[in-house]
């Protein structure tokens, strides 16, 4: 049996505001368009701790790019300090977004 958490009132607004700030920060980054698209795809699935578990196939389909483009983008984003990854090949990877503020980087 699974539990469903429902947020209401100020808690729901706080979550929505935090997600909006993260999205705004991504839009303001000075990165390549494909890298921004990958970050946005990760961000839409990220929880309140800026973490999500996704497969490369999900990112390929969501961003409508090749696997190689996803790998190149993820490597560049990780080198730039905008995300961290943990996982093993063949399974979903845990991504943590480290996008902060709203300044262009």
C-alpha positions as CSV (number, residue, x, y, z in Angstrom):
1,X,0.0,0.0,0.0
2,X,1.4,3.4,-0.9
3,X,0.9,6.6,0.9
4,X,-0.1,9.8,-1.0
5,X,1.2,13.1,0.4
6,X,-1.0,16.0,-0.4
7,X,0.2,19.5,0.2
8,X,-2.1,22.3,0.8
9,X,-2.0,26.0,1.6
10,X,1.3,27.6,2.3
11,X,3.3,24.2,2.0
12,X,2.1,23.8,-1.6
13,X,2.9,27.4,-2.4
14,X,6.4,27.0,-0.9
15,X,7.1,23.9,-3.1
16,X,5.8,25.6,-6.2
17,X,7.8,28.7,-5.5
18,X,11.0,26.7,-4.9
19,X,10.5,24.8,-8.2
20,X,9.8,28.1,-10.0
21,X,13.0,29.6,-8.6
22,X,14.9,26.5,-9.9
23,X,13.3,26.8,-13.3
24,X,14.0,30.5,-13.5
25,X,17.7,29.9,-12.5
26,X,18.0,27.4,-15.3
27,X,16.5,29.8,-17.9
28,X,19.1,32.4,-16.8
29,X,22.1,30.1,-17.2
30,X,24.5,30.9,-20.1
31,X,24.8,27.3,-21.3
32,X,24.2,25.7,-24.7
33,X,20.5,25.3,-25.7
34,X,20.7,21.5,-25.5
35,X,22.2,21.6,-22.1
36,X,19.5,23.9,-20.9
37,X,16.8,21.6,-22.3
38,X,18.4,18.6,-20.4
39,X,18.5,20.7,-17.2
40,X,14.8,21.6,-17.7
41,X,13.9,17.9,-18.3
42,X,15.7,17.0,-15.0
43,X,14.2,19.9,-13.1
44,X,10.6,19.0,-14.0
45,X,11.0,15.6,-12.3
46,X,13.2,16.8,-9.4
47,X,11.9,16.7,-5.9
48,X,12.2,19.4,-3.2
49,X,15.8,18.3,-2.6
50,X,16.6,19.0,-6.3
51,X,17.0,15.2,-6.9
52,X,15.5,12.9,-9.4
53,X,16.0,9.4,-10.8
54,X,15.8,9.1,-14.5
55,X,17.1,7.0,-17.4
56,X,19.1,8.3,-20.3
57,X,16.2,7.0,-22.5
58,X,13.8,9.3,-20.7
59,X,16.1,12.3,-21.4
60,X,16.5,11.3,-25.1
61,X,12.8,11.1,-25.5
62,X,11.9,14.2,-23.5
63,X,14.5,16.4,-25.2
64,X,14.2,14.8,-28.6
65,X,17.9,14.4,-29.0
66,X,20.3,11.5,-29.5
67,X,21.9,9.4,-26.7
68,X,25.3,10.9,-27.6
69,X,23.9,14.4,-27.2
70,X,22.5,13.6,-23.8
71,X,25.8,12.1,-22.7
72,X,27.8,15.0,-24.0
73,X,25.4,17.5,-22.3
74,X,25.4,15.7,-19.0
75,X,29.2,15.5,-19.0
76,X,29.4,19.3,-19.7
77,X,26.8,20.1,-17.0
78,X,28.6,18.0,-14.4
79,X,32.0,19.6,-15.3
80,X,30.3,23.0,-14.9
81,X,29.1,22.1,-11.4
82,X,25.4,22.3,-12.4
83,X,24.6,18.7,-11.5
84,X,26.0,15.6,-9.9
85,X,25.2,12.0,-10.9
86,X,25.2,8.7,-9.0
87,X,24.3,5.4,-10.5
88,X,25.5,2.5,-12.5
89,X,25.2,1.7,-16.2
90,X,22.0,0.1,-17.3
91,X,19.8,1.6,-14.5
92,X,18.2,4.9,-13.6
93,X,20.8,7.5,-12.5
94,X,20.2,9.8,-9.6
95,X,20.7,13.4,-10.6
96,X,21.1,16.2,-8.1
97,X,20.7,19.7,-9.6
98,X,23.1,22.3,-8.1
99,X,21.6,25.2,-10.0
100,X,21.4,28.2,-7.6
101,X,20.5,31.8,-7.8
102,X,19.3,33.5,-10.9
103,X,22.6,35.0,-12.2
104,X,23.9,34.0,-15.6
105,X,26.9,31.7,-15.3
